Every structure is written in structure tokens, then in C-alpha cells.
Amino acid sequence: MQRPSRSAALAEHLLGLIADQVPGEQHLIALGPLAPHFAGSVWRSQVPVAVERALIAVEQADVLVVATPVFRGAYTGLFKHFFDFIDQDALIDKPVLLAATGGSDRHALVIDHQLRPLFSFFQARALPLGVYATDKDFVDHRPRDEALLERAALAVRRALPLIDLTRPVTPPQAEDMAVA
């Protein structure tokens, strides 16, 4: 895992764009620091309290921004292992903005060929436009490429009607969440 994480920086950027339009709290769950606490767990009952809190936060969020680095043409094993602990029915109809980072444009289809099927299993509402970024799109560990920033803004703009459809009418109890 690269530090600072480009995937986390991209997730934070997308969360910020959503926060500008949708009220509520946003939190980033970085999987790297949690890894030593759940990497050896097979069952959810084996994870420590900190990991359980992160899992509950994801399950109760109103909208998710998920971002992963590409590793060998797919999302990372750590990313998948975390989502293996998520309750199968917890993400039904939950809006999910998909994002990924990789070393080159060759892996841009990871969003459609890897992430969409994963969140389809959960019956989540994978939002129509994903955001993929490469190393060259970052300056000082922040998204800076103009085309990337425009795509991120477009992805959020196109997601807002779907997010609004699924948000509770009463003040939200859950928070927006990003997982990277």
C-alpha cells in the first residue's frame, strides 16, 4: 500500500463533492490501518471492535464512495476481504460511487469488470459513472488533473438524483462513508 494512498485521496475528493450538495457527515475508512486487525479473520465474529465499527458504519451509511487501488487487474484482496464481512443484505439499494486508482490507463475497466459485479451481488445501486485515476492525475498526493476533476464532478452530478431517491426523508441517522 502506498502512503499516502491515492485511492484514499480520490475517495476524500469525491466525498467532498458530495458533501457540497448533500447534508450529513462524511467519514473515510482507510483499510490499510485496519488490515492487521482483520486480515487473519475468517468470520465476522472474529474481528475486533474497531473493525466491527467500520463494518457497521458501512452498512448504515446513506451512500458509499468506494475506492481501491488496482492490483493485478482487480481490486485488492484486502478490499475484497473487508467486503466479505459485510452482511449480504446490508447494501440493498444503497447508492455506491465506484472509484479506482492504478499505475496506467490499462486498468480503467476495473470499475466495470470487477467493482460493479461485486456491488451487484450486494444488490447495491452502483452509480452510473465511476471514476478512475492514474499516478499522473495526482500532484502532491491530491487529484489535480483537470480531466479527472471534471469526471469526478460529473460522476457526482449524475449521482445526486439517485442519492436523493434513497436518502431518508427525516434527518439522516447514518453518515456518508468512503472506503479505501
Summary of the structure (lengths in Angstrom):
residues: 180
radius of gyration: 15.2
end to end distance: 10.8
largest distance: 44.3
contacts: 576
relative contact order: 0.24
helix: 47%
strand: 19%
